[in-house]
Amino acid sequence: MQLAPKERYHFKAFYGSSHTWALGQCETLAKNFSVLDVGVGDGSFVMALRNKGFSELYGVEIDPRAREAAGPLYIRIEPTLDAFAAQEFDLILLLDVLEHLTEPFAFFEQVCKLLKPGGTLLVSVPNVAHWSVRFQLLLGMWHYTKRGLLDETHYHFFTRQHFKQLLASQPSLQLQSLDASISPAEFALPRWAWHNPLFAMASRVRQLGARLWPGLLAYQHMARLRKNG
């Protein structure tokens, strides 16, 4: 049985996570921007955006339970991008979505069409070449899980190079920054084990390693893009 939204989608409010990265990117943008959140999950991320002053928020979510739960946080929430074909947005969030699609390049092109000239696109995907997956393969194993890099709902897998190919597939987009996240070890540890200066220091070392060697150590690949015009 598929997990409920609150169980499947975890807000990662930790140092070095894709959500912390995305919120940091949003802090540099005008609060009156129109925002399209593709794949709203349980709404935790957009709640953080609302707390930062963003209010013109729209969402796309295929899961009806997630749509119902997060609906009140948005001006409008729809099951597909097609419902927003007549609109353009200043900011589009495409966080941990593309790996759930069978045709991510076509979907990425469709998203790009909804971005205003000069608009910002934030996108993240999991790194299937992460050392933990490579180690499993070395042992001859490949086990799908309820969440994480080998989530059983993933249809497409990205390496750093494949992610760059995706970003380059849309000539109207200009890559502004490329970053790497670290695994959210906090979810697997008791609070006392990670809520301390030593763990914080270790996280900074892990983040540095992920940026220096993203192909092996990045948990997720993340990019900020701007639409020309």
N, C-alpha and C positions, 0 to 999 in steps of 0.2 A: 504494500500500500504506500502511495506517495506521501511524503511528509507534508505537514501543514506549513504555510508560509513562515510562521514564527520559528519553526524547527529547521527549515531548509535554509532560510536567508538570515545570516548572522551579520549584524552591523559590527565592523571591525574598527573600533575606536582606539587602536593601538599605534604606537610609533612604528613606522615602516610599512603600514598596511595601505592597500589601494584606496580605502575609504578616507583615511587620514590625508593621503596625497591629494585626492580629489577635492576634499574640503579646503585644503590649503590653496589649490588652484582657484577655487571659486571665490576665495577671499580677495583675490586681485581684481575681480570683476564687479561691474555696477550692480547694485541690488535691485534695480528696476528692470533687469534683463528678463526677457521671456525665456522660460526654461522648459525643455522637454526631457523628461526622465524616462528612458527606455528600459523596461524591466524593473518595475518599482519594488519588487520583493515585498517585504513587510512594511515598507514606508519609513523605516528608521533613518535612512539617509536623507530623504526629503524633509523629515522632521528637523534634522540638524541644519538643513538649508534654511528652513523657515525661522529657526532660532537665530540665524545669522542675518535675517532681514529680507530674504527673497520671498516674494509673494505670488508672482505670476507663474504658477507652476502647473504643468500639464504632464500627464503620464500615459505610458503604454504598458500594458501587462496582460499576457495571455491567460494567466491563471485566474479563474473567476473568484476564488477564495481570497487571493491577494488583492484583486481589484476591489472587492467589497470591503476588506479590512482597511486598505489605504485610501479609498475613495474620498473621504472627507478632507484629506490633506491637499487635494488638488482642485483646481478650478474645473478640470475635466479629465477623466481617465477613460481610455478606450482599449479594446483588445488588440488592435492592429495599427500600424502606421498609416494605413490608407485613410483613416478617419481624419487625419491632419494634413491631407494632401493640399488643401487650400491655404495652409499657414506656413510661416517661416519663423524660426526661433533664433534668439541671440546666443543661447547656450544649449547644447544637447549633451546629455549624459548617457554613455553607452558602456556601462560598467558590468563586466562579467555576464555578457549577453551572447556574444557572437559564437562562443563555444557550444551553445545550446541549439545552434542552427545547422541545417544540412547544406545551406548555400549562403555562408556568411559574407562572401564578396558581393553578391547581389543585394543583400540586405544593407550592407555598408553603403553601397551606392545610393540606395533609397533614402537612407538616413541623411546622407550628404545633401540631397536635394531639398531637405527641409531646413537646412542651415542658412541663415541670412549671410550675404556677403559681409565679411568682417567678423562673422560669428565664430564662436569657440566650440570645439568638440573635444570632450574628454572620453577616452576609451581605454579599457583594460581587458586583458585576457590572461588565463592561466598559462603557465609555462610547462608544457609536457616534457621538456628536456631537463627539468629540475633534478637535482642529484638523487632525490628520494625515489623518483620514478625510474631513473637509470639503474639504481641499485636493485630495484625489484626485477627489472629486465635481466640484469646480470645473473640473478638467481632463477631466471626462467619463469617469473611470475608477472601477472597483470590482473590485479583485483579491483573491480569497480567498487565504489563506496557510495554512501548516502550523500556525501558532500566532499568538497576538496578538489584536488587536481584530477582525480579519476572519478568524479561524480558520475553516477550511472545515467544522468540525463545529458551528458556531453556527447555531441555528435561530431564535433570538429576539434582538432588539436593543433595548437600553435607552438612553434619554436620562435626564437628571437627573429630569425631570418624570415620565417613565414609571416610573422606579424609585420615586419617592415614591408614585405610585398603587398600585404593588405593595405597599409597606409599609402603606399605609392600608387595604388591602383586608381586613385581619384586625383587627377592632375589639378583640380580646383582647390585642393587642400595643401596648406603649407605646414610642415612639421615644425613645431616650436620647441618641443622638448620631448625626450624619451627617458623613461625612468624604470626602476625595478623595485618590487616590493619584497618583503620577507614573509615567511610563513607565520601565521598567527598562533604561535606556540602557547599564547595565553589561554586559548580555549582548552588546551589539554592539561593545564597545570592548575593547582590550587592558587588562590589569590596571593598567599604569603610567598609563594615561590617566584612570582613575577612582579609583584608590587614592591620593588626595592631597587636601590641604586645599582647593585651589581648586575641585575638582569637588564636594567636600562642601558648600562654600559655595553653589555653583551649584544643588545639589540642594535646599538649604533655600529658595532664592529660587523655584525651580520649585514646591516644595510650597506656599509662600505663595500663589503665583499660582493654583494649582489650587484652593485653598480659597476664594480671593476670586472666582474665575470658573470654577466647576466645570463648567458646561455646555460650555465650550470647552476648558479646559486639564486637566480631570481625566482620567486614564487609566482609572481605575475609580471607581465610586461604592461607598461602604461604609457600613454602618449597624450600630449596636448597638441591640437591642430587648429589652424585658423583658415577660414575660407577666404580665398582671394576675392578682391572686388571692393 
